[in-house]
Amino acid sequence: MPRKKMLADDAVLEAAYQLIRIAGPDQLTFARMSEMTGLSASTLVQRFRTKAGLLQSALLRAWDQLDERTALLKAAVPQSPEGAIAMLVGLSEDYGAIEHYADGLMILREDLRDPVLRARGTAWKTELCAALDRCFADAPGAGKGMGLMMAAQWQGSLVWWGFDPVGRVEDHVNESLQRFIAALSSR
């Protein structure tokens, strides 16, 4: 008879993700996870096989959470340029302090290295851009592809905020995207 799990995989993966965010992917080890979760290293190896498997599982869970957050925001905002801005500002709320944003770049590196994680990123980009395109469906002068332009502007605004993190990231993103929309509508 199999032994009952003392800690669910989701809890282990959340702990792994927090470790990755705080200390970086290179610091994720079974020994460190054993200390954090109280599970033996051998139990963790049985569940996730390798450090790479644990890392990938933790990051896939993070992608699942981002998909859920995106779906909630997509359903909550109006399908308008203002709704597109609200969706992207809402997605920016998790960045918080500059340290969290900078740490997130180490995670992005892992997403880009791993073909499975890279495919998840591509799928999310496709879904996000389609949702943003719908927000511009009735906007004068906006055509297909506006979602990708908006997403690129959003990501760029996050990078520039990272260099000069004055104020809340959500306010910076909102202002940047408002200026972007105003510039497009004045053409």
C-alpha positions as YAML, in Angstrom:
chain: A
units: angstrom
residues:
- id: 1
  name: MET
  ca: [0.00, 0.00, 0.00]
- id: 2
  name: PRO
  ca: [1.46, 3.40, -0.98]
- id: 3
  name: ARG
  ca: [2.28, 5.81, 1.81]
- id: 4
  name: LYS
  ca: [0.14, 8.91, 2.17]
- id: 5
  name: LYS
  ca: [1.84, 12.08, 0.97]
- id: 6
  name: MET
  ca: [2.69, 14.38, 3.85]
- id: 7
  name: LEU
  ca: [2.77, 17.40, 1.58]
- id: 8
  name: ALA
  ca: [0.89, 17.73, -1.71]
- id: 9
  name: ASP
  ca: [2.86, 18.31, -4.89]
- id: 10
  name: ASP
  ca: [1.28, 21.76, -5.32]
- id: 11
  name: ALA
  ca: [2.67, 22.85, -1.95]
- id: 12
  name: VAL
  ca: [6.11, 21.49, -2.84]
- id: 13
  name: LEU
  ca: [6.01, 23.25, -6.22]
- id: 14
  name: GLU
  ca: [4.94, 26.52, -4.59]
- id: 15
  name: ALA
  ca: [7.88, 26.26, -2.19]
- id: 16
  name: ALA
  ca: [10.19, 25.49, -5.12]
- id: 17
  name: TYR
  ca: [8.89, 28.49, -7.05]
- id: 18
  name: GLN
  ca: [9.39, 30.79, -4.07]
- id: 19
  name: LEU
  ca: [12.96, 29.52, -3.68]
- id: 20
  name: ILE
  ca: [13.58, 30.09, -7.38]
- id: 21
  name: ARG
  ca: [12.18, 33.63, -7.14]
- id: 22
  name: ILE
  ca: [14.23, 34.51, -4.06]
- id: 23
  name: ALA
  ca: [17.52, 32.71, -4.63]
- id: 24
  name: GLY
  ca: [17.50, 31.90, -8.34]
- id: 25
  name: PRO
  ca: [17.09, 28.65, -10.26]
- id: 26
  name: ASP
  ca: [20.66, 27.55, -9.59]
- id: 27
  name: GLN
  ca: [19.92, 27.38, -5.85]
- id: 28
  name: LEU
  ca: [17.10, 24.86, -6.30]
- id: 29
  name: THR
  ca: [18.38, 21.57, -4.86]
- id: 30
  name: PHE
  ca: [16.70, 18.57, -3.30]
- id: 31
  name: ALA
  ca: [18.61, 19.23, -0.07]
- id: 32
  name: ARG
  ca: [17.34, 22.82, 0.08]
- id: 33
  name: MET
  ca: [13.81, 21.71, -0.75]
- id: 34
  name: SER
  ca: [14.03, 19.07, 1.96]
- id: 35
  name: GLU
  ca: [14.85, 21.80, 4.48]
- id: 36
  name: MET
  ca: [11.98, 23.97, 3.26]
- id: 37
  name: THR
  ca: [9.29, 21.29, 3.08]
- id: 38
  name: GLY
  ca: [10.28, 18.77, 5.71]
- id: 39
  name: LEU
  ca: [10.22, 16.02, 3.11]
- id: 40
  name: SER
  ca: [13.29, 13.89, 2.67]
- id: 41
  name: ALA
  ca: [15.44, 14.49, -0.38]
- id: 42
  name: SER
  ca: [14.80, 10.90, -1.47]
- id: 43
  name: THR
  ca: [11.03, 11.51, -1.35]
- id: 44
  name: LEU
  ca: [11.46, 14.57, -3.53]
- id: 45
  name: VAL
  ca: [13.62, 12.59, -5.97]
- id: 46
  name: GLN
  ca: [10.90, 9.92, -6.14]
- id: 47
  name: ARG
  ca: [8.30, 12.56, -6.99]
- id: 48
  name: PHE
  ca: [10.26, 14.73, -9.44]
- id: 49
  name: ARG
  ca: [13.18, 12.47, -10.54]
- id: 50
  name: THR
  ca: [15.70, 15.23, -11.25]
- id: 51
  name: LYS
  ca: [16.43, 18.82, -10.32]
- id: 52
  name: ALA
  ca: [15.50, 19.74, -13.90]
- id: 53
  name: GLY
  ca: [12.20, 17.90, -13.47]
- id: 54
  name: LEU
  ca: [11.45, 19.78, -10.24]
- id: 55
  name: LEU
  ca: [12.37, 23.10, -11.84]
- id: 56
  name: GLN
  ca: [10.25, 22.44, -14.91]
- id: 57
  name: SER
  ca: [7.28, 21.29, -12.80]
- id: 58
  name: ALA
  ca: [7.48, 24.41, -10.63]
- id: 59
  name: LEU
  ca: [7.64, 26.68, -13.66]
- id: 60
  name: LEU
  ca: [4.82, 24.85, -15.46]
- id: 61
  name: ARG
  ca: [2.69, 25.39, -12.35]
- id: 62
  name: ALA
  ca: [3.58, 29.10, -12.51]
- id: 63
  name: TRP
  ca: [2.47, 29.15, -16.17]
- id: 64
  name: ASP
  ca: [-0.82, 27.52, -15.12]
- id: 65
  name: GLN
  ca: [-1.33, 30.29, -12.58]
- id: 66
  name: LEU
  ca: [-0.53, 32.97, -15.17]
- id: 67
  name: ASP
  ca: [-3.03, 31.38, -17.58]
- id: 68
  name: GLU
  ca: [-5.67, 31.49, -14.84]
- id: 69
  name: ARG
  ca: [-4.89, 35.11, -13.97]
- id: 70
  name: THR
  ca: [-5.02, 36.10, -17.64]
- id: 71
  name: ALA
  ca: [-8.39, 34.36, -18.12]
- id: 72
  name: LEU
  ca: [-9.84, 36.12, -15.07]
- id: 73
  name: LEU
  ca: [-8.66, 39.52, -16.25]
- id: 74
  name: LYS
  ca: [-9.82, 38.86, -19.81]
- id: 75
  name: ALA
  ca: [-13.31, 38.08, -18.51]
- id: 76
  name: ALA
  ca: [-13.38, 41.10, -16.19]
- id: 77
  name: VAL
  ca: [-12.30, 43.93, -18.50]
- id: 78
  name: PRO
  ca: [-14.34, 45.57, -21.24]
- id: 79
  name: GLN
  ca: [-13.35, 44.80, -24.82]
- id: 80
  name: SER
  ca: [-11.96, 48.25, -25.47]
- id: 81
  name: PRO
  ca: [-8.54, 49.89, -25.52]
- id: 82
  name: GLU
  ca: [-9.12, 50.85, -21.88]
- id: 83
  name: GLY
  ca: [-9.87, 47.20, -21.14]
- id: 84
  name: ALA
  ca: [-6.59, 46.18, -22.79]
- id: 85
  name: ILE
  ca: [-4.73, 48.60, -20.55]
- id: 86
  name: ALA
  ca: [-6.59, 47.33, -17.47]
- id: 87
  name: MET
  ca: [-5.69, 43.73, -18.37]
- id: 88
  name: LEU
  ca: [-1.99, 44.51, -18.74]
- id: 89
  name: VAL
  ca: [-1.89, 46.66, -15.61]
- id: 90
  name: GLY
  ca: [-3.54, 43.76, -13.76]
- id: 91
  name: LEU
  ca: [-0.92, 41.36, -15.07]
- id: 92
  name: SER
  ca: [1.79, 43.77, -13.85]
- id: 93
  name: GLU
  ca: [0.63, 43.70, -10.23]
- id: 94
  name: ASP
  ca: [2.69, 40.59, -9.46]
- id: 95
  name: TYR
  ca: [5.95, 42.35, -10.29]
- id: 96
  name: GLY
  ca: [5.89, 44.46, -7.12]
- id: 97
  name: ALA
  ca: [9.31, 45.65, -6.02]
- id: 98
  name: ILE
  ca: [12.28, 45.91, -8.35]
- id: 99
  name: GLU
  ca: [13.91, 42.94, -6.62]
- id: 100
  name: HIS
  ca: [10.97, 40.73, -7.64]
- id: 101
  name: TYR
  ca: [11.12, 41.97, -11.21]
- id: 102
  name: ALA
  ca: [14.87, 41.39, -11.46]
- id: 103
  name: ASP
  ca: [14.49, 37.93, -9.93]
- id: 104
  name: GLY
  ca: [11.77, 37.19, -12.48]
- id: 105
  name: LEU
  ca: [14.31, 37.71, -15.24]
- id: 106
  name: MET
  ca: [16.26, 34.72, -13.93]
- id: 107
  name: ILE
  ca: [13.08, 32.68, -14.26]
- id: 108
  name: LEU
  ca: [12.55, 34.00, -17.79]
- id: 109
  name: ARG
  ca: [16.00, 32.64, -18.64]
- id: 110
  name: GLU
  ca: [14.82, 29.16, -17.63]
- id: 111
  name: ASP
  ca: [11.62, 29.56, -19.66]
- id: 112
  name: LEU
  ca: [13.70, 30.41, -22.72]
- id: 113
  name: ARG
  ca: [16.15, 27.53, -22.26]
- id: 114
  name: ASP
  ca: [13.57, 24.74, -21.85]
- id: 115
  name: PRO
  ca: [11.58, 23.85, -25.02]
- id: 116
  name: VAL
  ca: [8.52, 22.79, -22.99]
- id: 117
  name: LEU
  ca: [8.48, 26.04, -21.02]
- id: 118
  name: ARG
  ca: [9.21, 28.06, -24.16]
- id: 119
  name: ALA
  ca: [6.17, 26.44, -25.83]
- id: 120
  name: ARG
  ca: [4.05, 27.46, -22.82]
- id: 121
  name: GLY
  ca: [5.27, 31.02, -23.21]
- id: 122
  name: THR
  ca: [4.41, 30.98, -26.90]
- id: 123
  name: ALA
  ca: [0.92, 29.65, -26.18]
- id: 124
  name: TRP
  ca: [0.35, 32.34, -23.54]
- id: 125
  name: LYS
  ca: [1.56, 35.07, -25.92]
- id: 126
  name: THR
  ca: [-0.88, 33.84, -28.56]
- id: 127
  name: GLU
  ca: [-3.79, 33.84, -26.11]
- id: 128
  name: LEU
  ca: [-2.87, 37.22, -24.62]
- id: 129
  name: CYS
  ca: [-2.44, 38.87, -28.02]
- id: 130
  name: ALA
  ca: [-5.78, 37.45, -29.23]
- id: 131
  name: ALA
  ca: [-7.49, 38.88, -26.12]
- id: 132
  name: LEU
  ca: [-5.83, 42.25, -26.72]
- id: 133
  name: ASP
  ca: [-6.78, 42.15, -30.42]
- id: 134
  name: ARG
  ca: [-10.42, 41.70, -29.36]
- id: 135
  name: CYS
  ca: [-10.10, 44.83, -27.21]
- id: 136
  name: PHE
  ca: [-9.20, 46.79, -30.34]
- id: 137
  name: ALA
  ca: [-11.72, 45.18, -32.69]
- id: 138
  name: ASP
  ca: [-13.91, 48.31, -32.79]
- id: 139
  name: ALA
  ca: [-11.15, 50.91, -32.32]
- id: 140
  name: PRO
  ca: [-10.68, 53.18, -35.32]
- id: 141
  name: GLY
  ca: [-7.42, 52.64, -37.15]
- id: 142
  name: ALA
  ca: [-6.48, 49.53, -35.18]
- id: 143
  name: GLY
  ca: [-5.98, 46.39, -37.18]
- id: 144
  name: LYS
  ca: [-5.07, 42.80, -36.55]
- id: 145
  name: GLY
  ca: [-1.75, 42.63, -34.78]
- id: 146
  name: MET
  ca: [-2.56, 45.46, -32.39]
- id: 147
  name: GLY
  ca: [-2.50, 42.95, -29.52]
- id: 148
  name: LEU
  ca: [1.10, 42.02, -30.22]
- id: 149
  name: MET
  ca: [2.09, 45.69, -30.48]
- id: 150
  name: MET
  ca: [0.33, 46.40, -27.18]
- id: 151
  name: ALA
  ca: [1.99, 43.41, -25.49]
- id: 152
  name: ALA
  ca: [5.40, 44.51, -26.79]
- id: 153
  name: GLN
  ca: [4.82, 48.04, -25.48]
- id: 154
  name: TRP
  ca: [3.79, 46.56, -22.10]
- id: 155
  name: GLN
  ca: [6.92, 44.40, -21.86]
- id: 156
  name: GLY
  ca: [9.09, 47.34, -22.88]
- id: 157
  name: SER
  ca: [7.51, 49.53, -20.22]
- id: 158
  name: LEU
  ca: [8.33, 46.89, -17.62]
- id: 159
  name: VAL
  ca: [11.98, 46.84, -18.70]
- id: 160
  name: TRP
  ca: [12.28, 50.62, -18.60]
- id: 161
  name: TRP
  ca: [10.60, 50.71, -15.18]
- id: 162
  name: GLY
  ca: [13.20, 48.15, -14.06]
- id: 163
  name: PHE
  ca: [15.99, 50.59, -14.85]
- id: 164
  name: ASP
  ca: [14.29, 53.48, -13.07]
- id: 165
  name: PRO
  ca: [11.77, 51.99, -10.61]
- id: 166
  name: VAL
  ca: [10.17, 55.21, -9.46]
- id: 167
  name: GLY
  ca: [6.65, 54.66, -8.14]
- id: 168
  name: ARG
  ca: [4.46, 51.63, -8.49]
- id: 169
  name: VAL
  ca: [4.99, 49.44, -11.54]
- id: 170
  name: GLU
  ca: [1.23, 49.40, -12.21]
- id: 171
  name: ASP
  ca: [1.17, 53.22, -12.43]
- id: 172
  name: HIS
  ca: [4.17, 53.24, -14.76]
- id: 173
  name: VAL
  ca: [2.59, 50.61, -17.03]
- id: 174
  name: ASN
  ca: [-0.74, 52.43, -17.06]
- id: 175
  name: GLU
  ca: [0.87, 55.76, -18.00]
- id: 176
  name: SER
  ca: [3.07, 54.16, -20.66]
- id: 177
  name: LEU
  ca: [0.16, 52.32, -22.28]
- id: 178
  name: GLN
  ca: [-2.09, 55.40, -22.12]
- id: 179
  name: ARG
  ca: [0.59, 57.38, -23.99]
- id: 180
  name: PHE
  ca: [0.95, 54.55, -26.52]
- id: 181
  name: ILE
  ca: [-2.80, 54.48, -27.25]
- id: 182
  name: ALA
  ca: [-2.93, 58.29, -27.45]
- id: 183
  name: ALA
  ca: [-0.03, 58.34, -29.93]
- id: 184
  name: LEU
  ca: [-1.73, 55.73, -32.11]
- id: 185
  name: SER
  ca: [-5.09, 57.49, -32.11]
- id: 186
  name: SER
  ca: [-3.52, 60.84, -33.04]
- id: 187
  name: ARG
  ca: [-2.17, 59.41, -36.33]
...
